[in-house]
Amino acid sequence: MSAATTRSRTPDRLCAEAVDLARSAAEEAAAPGVVGEHAGVVSEGDRVVTHFFECKELGYRGWRWAVTVARASRAKVVTLDEVVLLPGPDALLAPEWVPWSERLRPGDMGPGDLLPTDADDLRLEPGYTGVDEPGPNAPVSEEMAELVEAEDAEVTGGTPANLPMAPSRGSIAAIADELGLRRARVLSRYGLHIAADRWEEAFGAKTPMAQAAPATCVSCGFLTPIGGSLGQAFGVCANEFSPADGHVVSLTYGCGGHSEAAVMPKPPRPAPPVVDETRVDPFPLRPSPDSGSVPATTDEDSAELGHS
């Protein structure tokens, strides 16, 4: 180790003793009452020393006022170099900056927010490219390719991002527009796979709800099928009492609201009563004249009620 290195690591005596000069400089740069106790001295080089003072300002816990002083060679006067507020070892710092494209999470978008997609987004691929073999997930099917060849259509060059807003007549884009295939880009295989992974993690066979379910969604009457290749493994739940109502669920998912898990029995109907207490039967107080129990008479008041 050289002598120069040794001198640079040893604080200069006069600079290290200039605590009052450093404090006055820090108090001049900071707000009143935010400069705390002296927190140490660090040698920055030959005759260059930095004094640290605690920062009492709210929101800057662990930060320190750093005042650097210096002295010229063979001079006895210490001068001020700079004053700055620096974070200490235990300082409260803001999180590391992350680009918004990596910071965005599902559910962060709100009304009025706009989320642009890159031209080379791996989740998307051209919906109609004009090549002989369309993409595996492209809406330009083999029937459309045959139609283009039969109609002697023109093929538009370039990517869908470079296509004009109003495609020329007879081009791939024009025919796709006539057939209702107005999407310039569709999901790629990568986009399909990551979507399937998200749905499987949220409403799949490994969730606690599915583990305790009496049956899977593949046999549930509330499952609404979806089209495309994803329809072979997923559907939409239409049970308003299910936790997955309105969500895309895996066919291996399940919950307690399965349509065939438990059929509610019909309420039992009581047997007809032997004695009907809800109906009133009329009983005459006097016997019928033709019953033979009493002689017939025209006077109702003097008529007998029956045998004594």
Summary of the structure (lengths in Angstrom):
residues: 308
radius of gyration: 45.5
end to end distance: 145.7
largest distance: 159.6
contacts: 691
relative contact order: 0.07
helix: 24%
strand: 18%
